[in-house]
């Protein structure tokens, strides 16, 4: 399911959905836990598309942030961004974050495109 970022930034998100939700014949249940998160991020001033995969880790933010000092660390959201080198004209990023019982899908309620 394709969503825009709720706070207005030019980031587009693809949220995993079942067949009925994708066909828009079924109302989306934003309380459903949905993993993995996949984001197609678009920026108006970037020349390269970014594919972003959200990965929940069974470790604390401090632990995996220390394992990847070269990564972009986001202590506010407790994410570590690892950009993967690849031969294609697209950026690929793994975003590591702490595993929790909930996820981010309810954040996108009302923002489906």
PyMOL commands that set and color helices and strands:
alter all, ss='L'
color gray80, all
select helices_A, chain A and resi 19-22+61-67+105-108
alter helices_A, ss='H'
color red, helices_A
select strands_A, chain A and resi 2-4+11-14+37-41+49-57+72-74+79-84+90-98
alter strands_A, ss='S'
color yellow, strands_A
deselect
rebuild
show_as cartoon
